[in-house]
């Protein structure tokens, strides 16, 4: 094995470990925030009965070659965050006759817990307000 191959394997293993640690930490932050947000929203609005968070962590790579020679290598990473808040009951809620439960937004790709919590809170707040408004509209239309 050449030195370059060994170095590439080592770098890949280190990046894999760092990414796994980062994902575990993000999962714990999401779990804690989901519990905290649900308790607070349930206390403020008894009609809130379900919440969930989904994060798609997407890494893209682009390799450009001209005449068989690599001219550039780029990568990008984005976290798509989709909070779902349901208001009402299992029989009739804000997702009645709607195929999706939340609006996706971006979650910063950072390790700072406070920044992640703020972003999660803002997105959850928007999802709750949209869900409550939709539920009120559906109740009005039902009458």
N, C-alpha and C positions, 0 to 999 in steps of 0.2 A: 504494500500500500504506500502510495506517495505521501509526502508531508502535507501537500495541499488537500488530499482526500481526507487524511486524518484530521486536519484542522477544520475542514468543512463538517465532518461528522461531529466533532466536539462542539462546534458552534451550534449546530442543529440540536444537539442534546441539551445544551445550556438554554437555548431559546425555548425549547419544548418545556423544560422545567419551569422557567420563568413564566411562560404563558399559563401553565397548569396552576401555579401558585396564584397568579393574577385572577384566573377564573374562579378558583376556590374563594378568594377574598371577595370578589364581586358577588358571588352566589350568597355569601353570608350577609353582605350589606343589603342585597335585595330581599333576603328573607326577613331580616330585622326591620327594614323599612316597610315591607308589606304588612307585617304584624302591627307595627306602630300606626301606620296610616289607617288600617282597617278599624282598629280600636277607636281612633279619633273620629273617623267618618261615621262609624256606627253610633257613637255617642251624640254626634251632631244631627244625624239623619237616620231614624230607625228603619227607613226603607232600604238602606244599603245592606245587601245580603251576600254579595260575592265580589271578590277582587282577585286579580292575578296579574303577574308581571311576566313578560317574555322579552328576552334579549337575544338578538341574533348578532353574533360577533363575526364580522366578515373581513377577511384579509384577501386582497387581490394582488396579483403579481402580473407585470407586463414586461415581456422581453421583446426588444426590437432588434432585428438583424437586417443588415444590408449586404447582399451578395455573400451570404454565408458567414458574415462576421457580426458578432453581437455588438450593437452600437449603444444600447442603453438597457438598463434594468431598473424598473420602478416597482414600488409596492405601496399599497395604501390600506388603511384599516378603518373600519367604521363599526359602531355599535348601534343597531336599530332597536329602540326600546318601545314596547307596546304595552301600556297598562290597560287593563280591562276592569271597569267598575260596572256592576249591575245594581240597579235600583228598582225596587218593587218586590216581586215574589217569583218563585219558580214558575208559577202559572202565567204570570203577566209581568213583564219588566221592560226596561228601556230597549232591549234588543228584540222585542216583538216585531216580527216581519222584517228584521234586518239581519243580514248575513254575517256581519262582523261586530265585534264588541268593543274595539278600541281603535284609537288613532295612533299611528306610529310616529315616533320622533327619534332624534338622535341622542345618544348617551355619550358623554365625553369619554375619550380613550385616555384616561388618566388614572393614577393610583391614589389621588387625594380623596379620602373618604368624604370630607365635607362637600367638595364639589359634586361628587356623585350623589350624595344625599339631597343636595339642593336641586339638582337636575331631576332626580326621581320624584321629589315632592312637587315640583312645578308641573311635570307631566301628569302626575296622578291628580293634581288639583284640576287641571284642564279636563282630564277624562271624567272626573266626578261631575263637574259643572255641565259638561255635555250630556252625560247620562241622566242627570236630574232634569235638565231641560227637555230632553227627549221623552222621558217618562211622563212629565207633566203634559206634554203635547199629546202623547198617546192616551192618557187618561181623559183629556178634554175631547179628543176625537171619538173616544169610546162612548161617551154620553150622548 
